[in-house]
Amino acid sequence: MAGLGGFLRRLLLGERLPTSRAAHERLPKLLALPVFASDAISSCAYATEEILLALAVAGPSALGFSPWIGAAISTLFAIVAISYRQTVMAYPSGGGAYAVARDNLGLPAGMLAASALLTDYVLTVAVSIAAGVAAVISAAPTLAEHRVGLCVLFIAFITLANLRGVRESGKLFAGPTYLFVFSAGLLVMVGTARLAFGAGPVAAVTNPVVEVARPLTFFLLLRAFASGCAALTGIEAISNSVPAFRPPESRNAATTLLWMAGICIALFLGITLLGQYFHIHPGGHETVLSKLGRAAFGQGLLYYVLQAATMMVLVLAANTSFTGFPRLASILAHDGLAPRQLANLGDRLVFNNGIVVLGLFSAGLVVLFHGKTHDLIPLYAVGVFISFTLSQAGMVRRWLRLRTTGWRVSAIVNGMGAATTAMVLLVVVGVKFIHGAWLVLLFIPLLILVFLKVAAHYRSLGAALSMEGFEIPRAVRHAVIVLVPGLHRGVIDAVLYAKSIDPECQAVFVEIDPAETARVQEQWLRYRVGMPLTVLKSPWRSLTEPILHYIRTVRTEKGVDLVTVVIPEFATTGWWHRLLHNQSGLMIKFALMFEPGVVVTNVRYHVEQS
């Protein structure tokens, strides 16, 4: 079994990597960009459309405000990117918004930032995968009935790719991400060139008829701004994962962050401006980016390359969460706020447990919401703006506390970012609350409660295990019993072992069938085992109840500190042989696990079979 399991594990995940290879698994900037920035870059594919959809209800004339809203969002993007660059330089150990908020605003603020980020990471996977599958279904409508299955399949694929290691996933996802950057960048350049020379679109674009449903108000502009702020999702991933970069970690992470900001701002602004120039209206069965592609490239090869790259980058945008979530979870585990298993590095020097947890949660969310992007979008971006606000407010507090060189300018930049993202957060919550954002606002406090419960457990456990004020006892009094299912060679090994640690030990047999009891007692005398056999009556045919009662009686009557329970087991050669035998020993061990003052010892007899 171990050989087959090991072979399958190596086949799926690759060979194990020694700890000494950790430094070699770190990422250069060119690989780190697609790994940590795919979410932010992919948002350029739909952020402009979100703005136009919000404005369209006020009629075609309202769409003229999209370039100004795009410019405002781009300015916000630059402010947040500069803020996170300062975070990267100040916190080279990673942690992002959680580390900043914890150190400067206190642990409660840190837990709020962490819970918001973890929630947003799960939603990012669900939304990205659902959007990518929607693009696939648009091209092949017959796959619509398999929407949920395709979503789960893509999540499983990305989970497996990340379990193979950071470098492996970086190499796998670099091509599609750079292909999207190239094709979308070419779209902006070709469209801008046509704009400069006064040329019209290559192919005519059919826009849906827009019915004016409401007047253009300041609140509607804020709603469009909040919807377009989806372009900022994923910007924090680099600050959470600084240790994954090659040395000098902070400098390389900061450079990659600036590259990401430059690419995202250029693509987002370019797409937004071209949408206005080519008079693109949202709606219908075609995305805004697809309409722009046809307007700039026509129906040729470049258009289909753009569409294919868009689909791939939307699916792979989930990879950003698969790098950020496990690292943040490991930091929380080190701080005693999350299960310690999340801090463990796996065979491929990645946080396996965090990757698997994210895969399971996001798959469950996709199944719960039937893989529909429209149903998931209202839950999206609330968590990320909570973390943005706390991170930048924490950096302001840091500048005011340390007063390092240039602290005034830095504090002003971060203060503007905190104020802006706080305003966006209020707008996002107000607009999306009744459409599902309330679920996120409910889940985040529940996650904080989990942090508190985990921390309380570790504190109480530490106090209970502490050597402070503890006096080591001079001796431990114990009794030894052997649980026997009958008499065979494996039982003899267990009996001899028990007698070696306590010559006065005794065997215990639970009577289920009186006829079987008589047979065991007769064999016990015939083979002169040399140990008294105690028979426990069990009228209800339970194994564990009489054993537990007997152990408690022994501890009380003999006044011992510990009772050692020896359980004989035989080990067969084939893994499938286990299916042919009852697992009563396993059931007894599980029951004794929760009994104080009991030590369980297994004595295995390896059966040689032909």
PyMOL commands that set and color helices and strands:
alter all, ss='L'
color gray80, all
select helices_A, chain A and resi 2-13+19-21+23-25+29-45+47-56+60-90+96-105+107-139+141-163+166-196+218-232+237-240+242-244+249-277+288-297+301-316+318-334+340-343+352-368+373-379+382-402+407-435+437-465+489-501+514-526+544-558+575-580+584-592
alter helices_A, ss='H'
color red, helices_A
select strands_A, chain A and resi 478-483+506-511+533-537+562-571+598-606
alter strands_A, ss='S'
color yellow, strands_A
deselect
rebuild
show_as cartoon
